[in-house]
């Protein structure tokens, strides 16, 4: 958990979070089985509220509610197209020192499910590896040699793609853009001084 980002009294429940403040009880239900959370450290937090509002507007989302150091909003699954469905997100931030803090983005579901194209590309990589390994054992078949080399190249490309950290979809992109925007504004402000 991010320190100071959660309410004073917080109970973790299997179906969501419940917080009790001054005799009032508020329950925010978020499906924990598919919930995904991303954290970015050392993000300048000055003016982060306006940056969040601008990015939500840029993505075509809608700001639902706001609390101290926390905003709830929805983002469309496809940027700018609300008809394709939406993902509910909560962004919260907690100061780490006087200028920077940790920003956490929590979504109600994982929006980076395996796509058909990725699965087909992995299957092409497996076929490429098999062809690359078997072509020397097929006598007098020169056509398989060319196909095997192409299969080997596809297999290496798929391997390099799987080494890359999987993206978190639109939610991870939102958090990265928020952090980058805050950092560039802080650098510009530091240079102007």
mmCIF file of the C-alpha atoms, coordinates in Angstrom:
data_MODEL
# 
_entry.id   MODEL 
# 
loop_
_atom_site.group_PDB 
_atom_site.id 
_atom_site.type_symbol 
_atom_site.label_atom_id 
_atom_site.label_alt_id 
_atom_site.label_comp_id 
_atom_site.label_asym_id 
_atom_site.label_entity_id 
_atom_site.label_seq_id 
_atom_site.pdbx_PDB_ins_code 
_atom_site.Cartn_x 
_atom_site.Cartn_y 
_atom_site.Cartn_z 
_atom_site.occupancy 
_atom_site.B_iso_or_equiv 
_atom_site.pdbx_formal_charge 
_atom_site.auth_seq_id 
_atom_site.auth_comp_id 
_atom_site.auth_asym_id 
_atom_site.auth_atom_id 
_atom_site.pdbx_PDB_model_num 
ATOM 1   C CA . UNK A 1 1   ? 0.000   0.000   0.000   1.00 0.00 ? 1   UNK A CA 1 
ATOM 2   C CA . UNK A 1 2   ? 1.064   3.561   -0.546  1.00 0.00 ? 2   UNK A CA 1 
ATOM 3   C CA . UNK A 1 3   ? 1.485   5.326   2.811   1.00 0.00 ? 3   UNK A CA 1 
ATOM 4   C CA . UNK A 1 4   ? -0.936  8.196   3.472   1.00 0.00 ? 4   UNK A CA 1 
ATOM 5   C CA . UNK A 1 5   ? -2.929  7.418   0.329   1.00 0.00 ? 5   UNK A CA 1 
ATOM 6   C CA . UNK A 1 6   ? -5.565  5.300   2.013   1.00 0.00 ? 6   UNK A CA 1 
ATOM 7   C CA . UNK A 1 7   ? -8.070  6.485   4.616   1.00 0.00 ? 7   UNK A CA 1 
ATOM 8   C CA . UNK A 1 8   ? -7.164  6.440   8.257   1.00 0.00 ? 8   UNK A CA 1 
ATOM 9   C CA . UNK A 1 9   ? -9.158  3.297   9.052   1.00 0.00 ? 9   UNK A CA 1 
ATOM 10  C CA . UNK A 1 10  ? -9.137  0.863   6.189   1.00 0.00 ? 10  UNK A CA 1 
ATOM 11  C CA . UNK A 1 11  ? -10.309 -2.713  6.179   1.00 0.00 ? 11  UNK A CA 1 
ATOM 12  C CA . UNK A 1 12  ? -9.382  -4.939  3.264   1.00 0.00 ? 12  UNK A CA 1 
ATOM 13  C CA . UNK A 1 13  ? -12.304 -7.110  2.344   1.00 0.00 ? 13  UNK A CA 1 
ATOM 14  C CA . UNK A 1 14  ? -12.430 -9.856  -0.275  1.00 0.00 ? 14  UNK A CA 1 
ATOM 15  C CA . UNK A 1 15  ? -15.028 -7.952  -2.311  1.00 0.00 ? 15  UNK A CA 1 
ATOM 16  C CA . UNK A 1 16  ? -13.535 -4.487  -2.154  1.00 0.00 ? 16  UNK A CA 1 
ATOM 17  C CA . UNK A 1 17  ? -12.527 -1.797  0.301   1.00 0.00 ? 17  UNK A CA 1 
ATOM 18  C CA . UNK A 1 18  ? -14.441 -0.315  3.188   1.00 0.00 ? 18  UNK A CA 1 
ATOM 19  C CA . UNK A 1 19  ? -13.390 2.837   4.970   1.00 0.00 ? 19  UNK A CA 1 
ATOM 20  C CA . UNK A 1 20  ? -14.855 4.368   8.090   1.00 0.00 ? 20  UNK A CA 1 
ATOM 21  C CA . UNK A 1 21  ? -14.503 8.104   8.606   1.00 0.00 ? 21  UNK A CA 1 
ATOM 22  C CA . UNK A 1 22  ? -16.089 9.963   11.486  1.00 0.00 ? 22  UNK A CA 1 
ATOM 23  C CA . UNK A 1 23  ? -18.947 7.524   11.961  1.00 0.00 ? 23  UNK A CA 1 
ATOM 24  C CA . UNK A 1 24  ? -19.762 7.337   8.239   1.00 0.00 ? 24  UNK A CA 1 
ATOM 25  C CA . UNK A 1 25  ? -19.133 4.222   6.240   1.00 0.00 ? 25  UNK A CA 1 
ATOM 26  C CA . UNK A 1 26  ? -18.429 4.211   2.538   1.00 0.00 ? 26  UNK A CA 1 
ATOM 27  C CA . UNK A 1 27  ? -17.906 1.073   0.494   1.00 0.00 ? 27  UNK A CA 1 
ATOM 28  C CA . UNK A 1 28  ? -16.226 1.070   -2.878  1.00 0.00 ? 28  UNK A CA 1 
ATOM 29  C CA . UNK A 1 29  ? -16.627 -2.235  -4.621  1.00 0.00 ? 29  UNK A CA 1 
ATOM 30  C CA . UNK A 1 30  ? -13.933 -3.213  -7.035  1.00 0.00 ? 30  UNK A CA 1 
ATOM 31  C CA . UNK A 1 31  ? -13.634 -6.743  -8.305  1.00 0.00 ? 31  UNK A CA 1 
ATOM 32  C CA . UNK A 1 32  ? -10.420 -8.032  -6.786  1.00 0.00 ? 32  UNK A CA 1 
ATOM 33  C CA . UNK A 1 33  ? -10.179 -11.117 -8.977  1.00 0.00 ? 33  UNK A CA 1 
ATOM 34  C CA . UNK A 1 34  ? -9.483  -9.069  -12.117 1.00 0.00 ? 34  UNK A CA 1 
ATOM 35  C CA . UNK A 1 35  ? -8.318  -5.786  -10.572 1.00 0.00 ? 35  UNK A CA 1 
ATOM 36  C CA . UNK A 1 36  ? -4.949  -4.507  -11.739 1.00 0.00 ? 36  UNK A CA 1 
ATOM 37  C CA . UNK A 1 37  ? -2.782  -1.887  -10.105 1.00 0.00 ? 37  UNK A CA 1 
ATOM 38  C CA . UNK A 1 38  ? 0.213   0.084   -11.396 1.00 0.00 ? 38  UNK A CA 1 
ATOM 39  C CA . UNK A 1 39  ? 2.543   2.266   -9.310  1.00 0.00 ? 39  UNK A CA 1 
ATOM 40  C CA . UNK A 1 40  ? 4.969   4.978   -10.389 1.00 0.00 ? 40  UNK A CA 1 
ATOM 41  C CA . UNK A 1 41  ? 7.465   6.382   -7.873  1.00 0.00 ? 41  UNK A CA 1 
ATOM 42  C CA . UNK A 1 42  ? 9.141   9.803   -7.661  1.00 0.00 ? 42  UNK A CA 1 
ATOM 43  C CA . UNK A 1 43  ? 6.491   11.677  -9.627  1.00 0.00 ? 43  UNK A CA 1 
ATOM 44  C CA . UNK A 1 44  ? 6.245   15.445  -8.981  1.00 0.00 ? 44  UNK A CA 1 
ATOM 45  C CA . UNK A 1 45  ? 2.836   15.937  -7.367  1.00 0.00 ? 45  UNK A CA 1 
ATOM 46  C CA . UNK A 1 46  ? 2.457   19.698  -7.688  1.00 0.00 ? 46  UNK A CA 1 
ATOM 47  C CA . UNK A 1 47  ? -0.497  20.354  -9.991  1.00 0.00 ? 47  UNK A CA 1 
ATOM 48  C CA . UNK A 1 48  ? -1.277  16.675  -10.480 1.00 0.00 ? 48  UNK A CA 1 
ATOM 49  C CA . UNK A 1 49  ? -5.020  17.272  -10.085 1.00 0.00 ? 49  UNK A CA 1 
ATOM 50  C CA . UNK A 1 50  ? -5.228  19.403  -13.222 1.00 0.00 ? 50  UNK A CA 1 
ATOM 51  C CA . UNK A 1 51  ? -2.964  17.005  -15.129 1.00 0.00 ? 51  UNK A CA 1 
ATOM 52  C CA . UNK A 1 52  ? -5.281  14.100  -14.295 1.00 0.00 ? 52  UNK A CA 1 
ATOM 53  C CA . UNK A 1 53  ? -8.331  16.072  -15.445 1.00 0.00 ? 53  UNK A CA 1 
ATOM 54  C CA . UNK A 1 54  ? -6.611  17.033  -18.716 1.00 0.00 ? 54  UNK A CA 1 
ATOM 55  C CA . UNK A 1 55  ? -5.524  13.470  -19.463 1.00 0.00 ? 55  UNK A CA 1 
ATOM 56  C CA . UNK A 1 56  ? -8.952  12.007  -18.651 1.00 0.00 ? 56  UNK A CA 1 
ATOM 57  C CA . UNK A 1 57  ? -10.454 14.542  -21.051 1.00 0.00 ? 57  UNK A CA 1 
ATOM 58  C CA . UNK A 1 58  ? -7.807  13.777  -23.706 1.00 0.00 ? 58  UNK A CA 1 
ATOM 59  C CA . UNK A 1 59  ? -8.524  10.025  -23.485 1.00 0.00 ? 59  UNK A CA 1 
ATOM 60  C CA . UNK A 1 60  ? -12.265 10.650  -23.797 1.00 0.00 ? 60  UNK A CA 1 
ATOM 61  C CA . UNK A 1 61  ? -12.970 9.489   -20.265 1.00 0.00 ? 61  UNK A CA 1 
ATOM 62  C CA . UNK A 1 62  ? -15.187 10.870  -17.547 1.00 0.00 ? 62  UNK A CA 1 
ATOM 63  C CA . UNK A 1 63  ? -14.205 12.032  -14.063 1.00 0.00 ? 63  UNK A CA 1 
ATOM 64  C CA . UNK A 1 64  ? -16.619 10.389  -11.615 1.00 0.00 ? 64  UNK A CA 1 
ATOM 65  C CA . UNK A 1 65  ? -15.589 11.573  -8.154  1.00 0.00 ? 65  UNK A CA 1 
ATOM 66  C CA . UNK A 1 66  ? -12.691 13.090  -6.297  1.00 0.00 ? 66  UNK A CA 1 
ATOM 67  C CA . UNK A 1 67  ? -11.394 12.968  -2.771  1.00 0.00 ? 67  UNK A CA 1 
ATOM 68  C CA . UNK A 1 68  ? -8.258  14.237  -1.133  1.00 0.00 ? 68  UNK A CA 1 
ATOM 69  C CA . UNK A 1 69  ? -5.307  12.794  -3.080  1.00 0.00 ? 69  UNK A CA 1 
ATOM 70  C CA . UNK A 1 70  ? -7.583  10.478  -5.073  1.00 0.00 ? 70  UNK A CA 1 
ATOM 71  C CA . UNK A 1 71  ? -9.666  10.631  -8.257  1.00 0.00 ? 71  UNK A CA 1 
ATOM 72  C CA . UNK A 1 72  ? -12.144 8.115   -9.698  1.00 0.00 ? 72  UNK A CA 1 
ATOM 73  C CA . UNK A 1 73  ? -12.766 8.104   -13.435 1.00 0.00 ? 73  UNK A CA 1 
ATOM 74  C CA . UNK A 1 74  ? -13.603 5.896   -16.373 1.00 0.00 ? 74  UNK A CA 1 
ATOM 75  C CA . UNK A 1 75  ? -11.503 5.458   -19.486 1.00 0.00 ? 75  UNK A CA 1 
ATOM 76  C CA . UNK A 1 76  ? -12.830 4.037   -22.752 1.00 0.00 ? 76  UNK A CA 1 
ATOM 77  C CA . UNK A 1 77  ? -11.245 0.759   -23.799 1.00 0.00 ? 77  UNK A CA 1 
ATOM 78  C CA . UNK A 1 78  ? -10.404 2.393   -27.116 1.00 0.00 ? 78  UNK A CA 1 
ATOM 79  C CA . UNK A 1 79  ? -9.085  5.899   -26.781 1.00 0.00 ? 79  UNK A CA 1 
ATOM 80  C CA . UNK A 1 80  ? -11.776 8.406   -27.693 1.00 0.00 ? 80  UNK A CA 1 
ATOM 81  C CA . UNK A 1 81  ? -14.452 5.769   -28.432 1.00 0.00 ? 81  UNK A CA 1 
ATOM 82  C CA . UNK A 1 82  ? -16.811 5.375   -25.494 1.00 0.00 ? 82  UNK A CA 1 
ATOM 83  C CA . UNK A 1 83  ? -19.020 2.894   -27.381 1.00 0.00 ? 83  UNK A CA 1 
ATOM 84  C CA . UNK A 1 84  ? -16.433 0.105   -27.021 1.00 0.00 ? 84  UNK A CA 1 
ATOM 85  C CA . UNK A 1 85  ? -16.866 -0.146  -23.238 1.00 0.00 ? 85  UNK A CA 1 
ATOM 86  C CA . UNK A 1 86  ? -15.002 1.441   -20.367 1.00 0.00 ? 86  UNK A CA 1 
ATOM 87  C CA . UNK A 1 87  ? -12.705 0.580   -17.512 1.00 0.00 ? 87  UNK A CA 1 
ATOM 88  C CA . UNK A 1 88  ? -13.142 2.142   -14.064 1.00 0.00 ? 88  UNK A CA 1 
ATOM 89  C CA . UNK A 1 89  ? -9.929  3.557   -12.625 1.00 0.00 ? 89  UNK A CA 1 
ATOM 90  C CA . UNK A 1 90  ? -8.831  5.144   -9.377  1.00 0.00 ? 90  UNK A CA 1 
ATOM 91  C CA . UNK A 1 91  ? -5.643  7.183   -9.207  1.00 0.00 ? 91  UNK A CA 1 
ATOM 92  C CA . UNK A 1 92  ? -4.207  8.069   -5.815  1.00 0.00 ? 92  UNK A CA 1 
ATOM 93  C CA . UNK A 1 93  ? -0.970  9.732   -4.805  1.00 0.00 ? 93  UNK A CA 1 
ATOM 94  C CA . UNK A 1 94  ? 1.021   9.974   -1.611  1.00 0.00 ? 94  UNK A CA 1 
ATOM 95  C CA . UNK A 1 95  ? 3.910   12.341  -0.945  1.00 0.00 ? 95  UNK A CA 1 
ATOM 96  C CA . UNK A 1 96  ? 7.323   10.727  -0.540  1.00 0.00 ? 96  UNK A CA 1 
ATOM 97  C CA . UNK A 1 97  ? 9.160   13.992  0.066   1.00 0.00 ? 97  UNK A CA 1 
ATOM 98  C CA . UNK A 1 98  ? 8.346   17.700  -0.335  1.00 0.00 ? 98  UNK A CA 1 
ATOM 99  C CA . UNK A 1 99  ? 8.066   17.595  -4.153  1.00 0.00 ? 99  UNK A CA 1 
ATOM 100 C CA . UNK A 1 100 ? 7.615   14.013  -5.327  1.00 0.00 ? 100 UNK A CA 1 
ATOM 101 C CA . UNK A 1 101 ? 5.301   11.181  -4.491  1.00 0.00 ? 101 UNK A CA 1 
ATOM 102 C CA . UNK A 1 102 ? 4.120   7.724   -5.422  1.00 0.00 ? 102 UNK A CA 1 
ATOM 103 C CA . UNK A 1 103 ? 1.179   7.531   -7.824  1.00 0.00 ? 103 UNK A CA 1 
ATOM 104 C CA . UNK A 1 104 ? -0.962  4.390   -7.934  1.00 0.00 ? 104 UNK A CA 1 
ATOM 105 C CA . UNK A 1 105 ? -3.519  3.606   -10.623 1.00 0.00 ? 105 UNK A CA 1 
ATOM 106 C CA . UNK A 1 106 ? -5.992  0.823   -9.860  1.00 0.00 ? 106 UNK A CA 1 
ATOM 107 C CA . UNK A 1 107 ? -8.417  -0.492  -12.481 1.00 0.00 ? 107 UNK A CA 1 
ATOM 108 C CA . UNK A 1 108 ? -11.425 -2.725  -11.957 1.00 0.00 ? 108 UNK A CA 1 
ATOM 109 C CA . UNK A 1 109 ? -10.196 -5.213  -14.566 1.00 0.00 ? 109 UNK A CA 1 
ATOM 110 C CA . UNK A 1 110 ? -7.186  -6.148  -16.593 1.00 0.00 ? 110 UNK A CA 1 
ATOM 111 C CA . UNK A 1 111 ? -7.476  -4.401  -19.927 1.00 0.00 ? 111 UNK A CA 1 
ATOM 112 C CA . UNK A 1 112 ? -4.543  -6.096  -21.623 1.00 0.00 ? 112 UNK A CA 1 
ATOM 113 C CA . UNK A 1 113 ? -6.000  -9.491  -22.364 1.00 0.00 ? 113 UNK A CA 1 
ATOM 114 C CA . UNK A 1 114 ? -4.175  -11.636 -24.938 1.00 0.00 ? 114 UNK A CA 1 
ATOM 115 C CA . UNK A 1 115 ? -5.293  -10.625 -28.382 1.00 0.00 ? 115 UNK A CA 1 
ATOM 116 C CA . UNK A 1 116 ? -5.826  -13.095 -31.201 1.00 0.00 ? 116 UNK A CA 1 
ATOM 117 C CA . UNK A 1 117 ? -2.996  -11.507 -33.194 1.00 0.00 ? 117 UNK A CA 1 
ATOM 118 C CA . UNK A 1 118 ? -0.502  -12.113 -30.358 1.00 0.00 ? 118 UNK A CA 1 
ATOM 119 C CA . UNK A 1 119 ? -1.524  -15.743 -30.004 1.00 0.00 ? 119 UNK A CA 1 
ATOM 120 C CA . UNK A 1 120 ? -1.272  -16.306 -33.764 1.00 0.00 ? 120 UNK A CA 1 
ATOM 121 C CA . UNK A 1 121 ? 2.148   -14.660 -33.848 1.00 0.00 ? 121 UNK A CA 1 
ATOM 122 C CA . UNK A 1 122 ? 3.353   -16.951 -31.060 1.00 0.00 ? 122 UNK A CA 1 
ATOM 123 C CA . UNK A 1 123 ? 2.043   -19.965 -32.969 1.00 0.00 ? 123 UNK A CA 1 
ATOM 124 C CA . UNK A 1 124 ? 3.900   -18.761 -36.073 1.00 0.00 ? 124 UNK A CA 1 
ATOM 125 C CA . UNK A 1 125 ? 7.039   -18.526 -33.951 1.00 0.00 ? 125 UNK A CA 1 
ATOM 126 C CA . UNK A 1 126 ? 6.612   -22.120 -32.746 1.00 0.00 ? 126 UNK A CA 1 
ATOM 127 C CA . UNK A 1 127 ? 6.078   -23.362 -36.308 1.00 0.00 ? 127 UNK A CA 1 
ATOM 128 C CA . UNK A 1 128 ? 9.156   -21.380 -37.374 1.00 0.00 ? 128 UNK A CA 1 
ATOM 129 C CA . UNK A 1 129 ? 11.287  -22.996 -34.686 1.00 0.00 ? 129 UNK A CA 1 
ATOM 130 C CA . UNK A 1 130 ? 10.108  -26.492 -35.644 1.00 0.00 ? 130 UNK A CA 1 
ATOM 131 C CA . UNK A 1 131 ? 10.815  -25.875 -39.327 1.00 0.00 ? 131 UNK A CA 1 
ATOM 132 C CA . UNK A 1 132 ? 14.212  -24.392 -38.512 1.00 0.00 ? 132 UNK A CA 1 
ATOM 133 C CA . UNK A 1 133 ? 15.180  -27.451 -36.461 1.00 0.00 ? 133 UNK A CA 1 
ATOM 134 C CA . UNK A 1 134 ? 13.858  -30.074 -38.896 1.00 0.00 ? 134 UNK A CA 1 
ATOM 135 C CA . UNK A 1 135 ? 14.975  -28.810 -42.310 1.00 0.00 ? 135 UNK A CA 1 
ATOM 136 C CA . UNK A 1 136 ? 18.515  -30.287 -42.162 1.00 0.00 ? 136 UNK A CA 1 
ATOM 137 C CA . UNK A 1 137 ? 16.977  -33.751 -41.771 1.00 0.00 ? 137 UNK A CA 1 
ATOM 138 C CA . UNK A 1 138 ? 14.906  -33.519 -44.948 1.00 0.00 ? 138 UNK A CA 1 
ATOM 139 C CA . UNK A 1 139 ? 17.168  -34.621 -47.794 1.00 0.00 ? 139 UNK A CA 1 
ATOM 140 C CA . UNK A 1 140 ? 16.973  -33.030 -51.212 1.00 0.00 ? 140 UNK A CA 1 
ATOM 141 C CA . UNK A 1 141 ? 14.369  -30.454 -50.197 1.00 0.00 ? 141 UNK A CA 1 
ATOM 142 C CA . UNK A 1 142 ? 15.906  -27.052 -50.878 1.00 0.00 ? 142 UNK A CA 1 
ATOM 143 C CA . UNK A 1 143 ? 12.577  -25.214 -50.560 1.00 0.00 ? 143 UNK A CA 1 
ATOM 144 C CA . UNK A 1 144 ? 12.392  -26.106 -46.895 1.00 0.00 ? 144 UNK A CA 1 
ATOM 145 C CA . UNK A 1 145 ? 15.758  -24.451 -46.326 1.00 0.00 ? 145 UNK A CA 1 
ATOM 146 C CA . UNK A 1 146 ? 14.463  -21.022 -47.310 1.00 0.00 ? 146 UNK A CA 1 
ATOM 147 C CA . UNK A 1 147 ? 11.256  -21.559 -45.370 1.00 0.00 ? 147 UNK A CA 1 
ATOM 148 C CA . UNK A 1 148 ? 13.252  -22.692 -42.343 1.00 0.00 ? 148 UNK A CA 1 
ATOM 149 C CA . UNK A 1 149 ? 15.390  -19.550 -42.333 1.00 0.00 ? 149 UNK A CA 1 
ATOM 150 C CA . UNK A 1 150 ? 12.287  -17.361 -42.555 1.00 0.00 ? 150 UNK A CA 1 
ATOM 151 C CA . UNK A 1 151 ? 10.724  -19.401 -39.754 1.00 0.00 ? 151 UNK A CA 1 
ATOM 152 C CA . UNK A 1 152 ? 13.847  -18.922 -37.663 1.00 0.00 ? 152 UNK A CA 1 
ATOM 153 C CA . UNK A 1 153 ? 13.705  -15.167 -38.182 1.00 0.00 ? 153 UNK A CA 1 
ATOM 154 C CA . UNK A 1 154 ? 10.034  -15.110 -37.160 1.00 0.00 ? 154 UNK A CA 1 
ATOM 155 C CA . UNK A 1 155 ? 10.828  -17.234 -34.098 1.00 0.00 ? 155 UNK A CA 1 
ATOM 156 C CA . UNK A 1 156 ? 13.612  -14.867 -33.019 1.00 0.00 ? 156 UNK A CA 1 
ATOM 157 C CA . UNK A 1 157 ? 11.342  -11.848 -33.553 1.00 0.00 ? 157 UNK A CA 1 
ATOM 158 C CA . UNK A 1 158 ? 8.590   -13.440 -31.444 1.00 0.00 ? 158 UNK A CA 1 
ATOM 159 C CA . UNK A 1 159 ? 11.120  -14.279 -28.725 1.00 0.00 ? 159 UNK A CA 1 
ATOM 160 C CA . UNK A 1 160 ? 12.335  -10.679 -28.630 1.00 0.00 ? 160 UNK A CA 1 
ATOM 161 C CA . UNK A 1 161 ? 8.742   -9.458  -28.449 1.00 0.00 ? 161 UNK A CA 1 
ATOM 162 C CA . UNK A 1 162 ? 8.021   -11.711 -25.465 1.00 0.00 ? 162 UNK A CA 1 
ATOM 163 C CA . UNK A 1 163 ? 11.069  -10.339 -23.661 1.00 0.00 ? 163 UNK A CA 1 
ATOM 164 C CA . UNK A 1 164 ? 9.519   -6.899  -23.746 1.00 0.00 ? 164 UNK A CA 1 
ATOM 165 C CA . UNK A 1 165 ? 7.465   -6.133  -20.680 1.00 0.00 ? 165 UNK A CA 1 
ATOM 166 C CA . UNK A 1 166 ? 3.802   -6.587  -21.479 1.00 0.00 ? 166 UNK A CA 1 
ATOM 167 C CA . UNK A 1 167 ? 1.942   -3.316  -21.586 1.00 0.00 ? 167 UNK A CA 1 
ATOM 168 C CA . UNK A 1 168 ? -0.927  -2.691  -19.239 1.00 0.00 ? 168 UNK A CA 1 
ATOM 169 C CA . UNK A 1 169 ? -3.066  -1.369  -22.002 1.00 0.00 ? 169 UNK A CA 1 
ATOM 170 C CA . UNK A 1 170 ? -4.734  1.991   -21.785 1.00 0.00 ? 170 UNK A CA 1 
ATOM 171 C CA . UNK A 1 171 ? -4.424  2.201   -17.981 1.00 0.00 ? 171 UNK A CA 1 
ATOM 172 C CA . UNK A 1 172 ? -0.652  1.727   -17.974 1.00 0.00 ? 172 UNK A CA 1 
ATOM 173 C CA . UNK A 1 173 ? -0.348  4.196   -20.852 1.00 0.00 ? 173 UNK A CA 1 
ATOM 174 C CA . UNK A 1 174 ? -2.408  6.721   -18.849 1.00 0.00 ? 174 UNK A CA 1 
ATOM 175 C CA . UNK A 1 175 ? -0.123  6.398   -15.816 1.00 0.00 ? 175 UNK A CA 1 
ATOM 176 C CA . UNK A 1 176 ? 3.032   6.694   -17.929 1.00 0.00 ? 176 UNK A CA 1 
ATOM 177 C CA . UNK A 1 177 ? 1.716   9.818   -19.657 1.00 0.00 ? 177 UNK A CA 1 
ATOM 178 C CA . UNK A 1 178 ? 0.718   11.343  -16.316 1.00 0.00 ? 178 UNK A CA 1 
ATOM 179 C CA . UNK A 1 179 ? 4.170   10.716  -14.849 1.00 0.00 ? 179 UNK A CA 1 
ATOM 180 C CA . UNK A 1 180 ? 5.931   12.027  -17.969 1.00 0.00 ? 180 UNK A CA 1 
ATOM 181 C CA . UNK A 1 181 ? 3.765   15.144  -18.061 1.00 0.00 ? 181 UNK A CA 1 
ATOM 182 C CA . UNK A 1 182 ? 4.441   15.886  -14.390 1.00 0.00 ? 182 UNK A CA 1 
ATOM 183 C CA . UNK A 1 183 ? 8.181   15.341  -14.812 1.00 0.00 ? 183 UNK A CA 1 
ATOM 184 C CA . UNK A 1 184 ? 8.487   17.578  -17.875 1.00 0.00 ? 184 UNK A CA 1 
ATOM 185 C CA . UNK A 1 185 ? 6.500   20.353  -16.166 1.00 0.00 ? 185 UNK A CA 1 
ATOM 186 C CA . UNK A 1 186 ? 8.696   20.084  -13.067 1.00 0.00 ? 186 UNK A CA 1 
ATOM 187 C CA . UNK A 1 187 ? 11.866  20.218  -15.212 1.00 0.00 ? 187 UNK A CA 1 
ATOM 188 C CA . UNK A 1 188 ? 10.563  23.236  -17.117 1.00 0.00 ? 188 UNK A CA 1 
ATOM 189 C CA . UNK A 1 189 ? 9.745   24.987  -13.853 1.00 0.00 ? 189 UNK A CA 1 
ATOM 190 C CA . UNK A 1 190 ? 13.185  24.165  -12.431 1.00 0.00 ? 190 UNK A CA 1 
ATOM 191 C CA . UNK A 1 191 ? 14.891  25.558  -15.553 1.00 0.00 ? 191 UNK A CA 1 
ATOM 192 C CA . UNK A 1 192 ? 12.908  28.787  -15.424 1.00 0.00 ? 192 UNK A CA 1 
ATOM 193 C CA . UNK A 1 193 ? 14.114  29.526  -11.882 1.00 0.00 ? 193 UNK A CA 1 
# 
